[in-house]
Amino acid sequence: MSERLPVDTRELLKLAESREAGCHDRLLLGLAELCALRPFGQGETGETAADVLITLTRRAELRIRAQLAERLAEVPWAPHDLIVFLAYDDIEAAEPVLTGSPVLTEEDLIDIVQKLGEAHQRCIARRPGITGPVCEAIAEHAEIRVLPVLLENETAEITESVLRRCVSAAQRHRPLWTPLVWRKDLPLPIAGIAYQAVGDSLKSELRDRFSDAPDALDDAIEEAASCAAYEEAQETDALRPIAARLVEKLEASGRLTPGFAIKSLRQGKLDLFEHAIARLAGASSVVVQSAIERRQAKGLALACRAAGIDRSVFPSIHASFLERRRLSDALEGGVLNECAEVFRDLSPEAASAALRQMGANA
């Protein structure tokens, strides 16, 4: 950081009146020192001072703007418009405020990620305490030189969704597996995916990391392998048995839940959803499909009720089936009442019995 100037308000007035070369730069840095000491205040006086700072900044050379950014980077009351201006500047001036200014909002950071390039994104990626939405914006761009910086930022709020984007990038750029595996908050599902792709050294790291729960890691590895096979077989005749095998493994390990079924449907895996709810409902997938084909929305409602799916989720499940043309009746009028009665009047056990009877009679 450059040497700070002493703040002398009389000297600042002389600099403002001077026409000599460099005086306005010295004035700008002097005002920055004054701003660093205390807020300009509110109202017209404060706004005028901020406007003067921005006007002088626009006229200054890059090296002066960079010094200004250094002096105001940690000042919580620095003028927002000025800090945003510097954040969009060339990287020499932008870096100090991007990496540390508390004035920049989550919205500011996301906007910069979306509009500017790799250098600015790297600065934001190493910024302490960046929020989940900012991490999502960075991961969405999937810049190979930015993602490692994000993954190495231990204070970043990195969600599983962000990690999955990083997994996709690592499949194209293998060196990215290393910072991903070394994340201290690496969840088991991502660990299972990573284990399929990394070398022996990183495999050993994962085993050591989850040494307290080796069976859980093995289950995650198996699920990751099954999901990978499912994705590869989406357009082939092998799809149905792969979905069935995955559901069987999840049930055997105690991890087959209504939540898994709903997540599968939201991911577009209708076949996996049907196998999951069938197993949860104590019926075969053929019975579930027959019941839905025969009684449409009521058949689907019986399957969901028998599987333990909450009534509040049913409208979105119905909409997914309707969108995929697996249903033809809208959820309204008599159809709505009929489905509501299933959830209100039948226990999961009673719904399972009715489902099996309906499917068998189809």
C-alpha positions, -999 to +999 in steps of 0.1 A: +000+000+000+012+035-008+022+059+020-008+077+034-010+115+032-016+136+063-051+152+061-050+190+062-083+206+052-066+239+044-042+222+021-072+204+004-088+238-003-056+251-019-054+219-040-090+224-052-082+260-063-050+251-080-046+244-117-011+229-114-006+194-128-012+166-102-031+188-078-064+172-085-049+138-079-035+149-046-069+164-037-086+131-046-063+111-023-066+137+004-104+135+003-101+097+004-080+100+036-107+123+050-134+098+041-114+070+057-113+089+090-151+096+092-182+096+071-190+127+051-224+129+068-259+126+054-280+150+034-268+174+007-233+180+022-225+143+022-239+137-013-219+167-027-187+154-012-194+119-027-201+135-061-168+154-059-149+122-052-166+103-081-159+132-105-123+134-095-120+096-098-133+096-133-106+120-143-077+103-125-052+079-140-054+042-133-025+043-108-043+070-088-076+051-089-057+020-076-043+040-047-078+053-040-092+018-040-066+006-015-074+035+009-112+030+008-114-009+004-120-015+041-140+017+049-176+007+057-190+042+051-173+048+017-198+061-009-215+032-025-215+046-060-178+053-058-170+017-046-192+003-074-174+025-099-140+011-087-153-024-087-161-022-124-127-005-132-096-022-145-085-050-123-056-029-107-082-006-092-110-031-088-091-058-069-089-041-034-127-034-033-138-067-049-118-087-023-126-066+007-150-037+006-180-042+029-199-016+009-205-040-020-239-058-017-247-093-028-266-079-057-235-058-067-213-089-067-236-110-087-240-083-113-202-080-116-198-118-120-224-118-147-210-088-166-172-089-162-145-114-169-123-139-152-100-115-134-129-098-116-145-132-109-113-145-093-112-116-069-148-121-059-142-159-055-116-153-029-136-126-010-143-137+026-178-148+035-193-147+000-229-159+001-246-189-016-262-168-044-228-152-053-212-187-053-240-199-076-233-171-100-196-179-101-202-216-105-227-209-133-200-194-154-177-224-147-145-206-155-118-231-150-093-206-134-120-192-111-135-224-097-104-236-079-102-202-061-138-205-051-133-241-038-102-230-018-122-202-001-131-219+032-154-190+042-175-192+011-211-205+015-207-233-011-239-253-014-243-288-028-257-273-060-225-253-065-204-284-058-223-303-085-215-276-110-179-280-100-182-317-105-194-311-140-164-288-147-140-313-131-152-340-155-138-318-183-108-304-164-094-331-141-071-308-119-103-294-105-109-326-086-081-318-061-096-286-045-130-301-047-120-333-027-101-311-002-132-291+007-137-297+045-175-295+041-176-320+012-210-339+015-212-376+011-231-376-023-204-354-039-177-376-023-193-406-039-192-390-073-156-378-069-145-412-058-155-426-092-132-401-110-101-394-089-068-413-086-056-434-058-041-406-037-074-387-036-094-419-031-072-425+000-079-389+011-117-395+009-114-428+028-094-410+056-119-382+056-149-405+061-132-431+082-158-427+109-186-436+084-170-460+059-203-478+051-220-444+044-191-436+019-195-470+003-233-464-001-226-430-016-201-445-041-226-471-051-254-446-055-231-424-076-222-453-098-258-462-103-268-427-110-240-424-136-252-456-152-288-442-152-277-411-170-258-430-196-288-453-202-315-426-204-321-432-241-317-470-241-337-501-232-314-506-202-331-477-184-358-495-165-337-523-149-311-497-139-338-476-122-351-507-104-316-517-092-309-483-079-341-482-059-334-517-045-299-506-033-313-474-017-340-494+001-315-520+013-293-492+028-323-475+044-320-444+022-350-448+000-373-419+011-403-399-003-378-371-006-356-391-030-387-399-051-397-362-053-361-352-062-360-378-090-392-364-105-379-328-103-347-339-121-369-353-149-363-390-140-400-401-142-391-438-144-370-436-113-398-418-095-423-445-104-400-473-092-393-454-060-430-447-051-439-483-060-413-497-036-423-472-009-460-481-014-454-518-012-464-524-048-448-532-081-440-505-107-464-523-131-492-520-106-485-483-101-484-476-138-516-496-144-534-477-116-523-443-130-533-454-166-567-466-153-578-440-128-554-411-138-551-385-110-567-407-084-543-436-092-514-412-088-529-399-055-532-434-041-496-442-051-483-410-035-504-415-003-492-451+000-456-440-005-458-415+024-456-384+002-472-353+018-504-339+004-489-304-001-465-318-027-491-337-047-502-307-070-466-303-083-463-341-089-496-340-107-484-311-128-452-330-138-473-360-149-496-337-168-467-319-185-453-353-196-487-364-209-490-392-184-522-377-172-550-360-190-573-347-162-567-313-147-566-311-109-599-293-104-635-299-097-644-335-090-609-347-097-595-324-071-621-335-045-614-372-053-576-368-048-582-347-016-603-376-002-575-400-008-551-380+014-578-371+040-596-404+044-570-431+037-540-442+058-509-451+038-517-488+044-553-484+032-541-465+001-515-492-006-542-519-005-565-498-028-536-491-051-527-528-055-564-537-061-568-510-087-536-519-105-544-556-105-578-550-119-566-528-147 
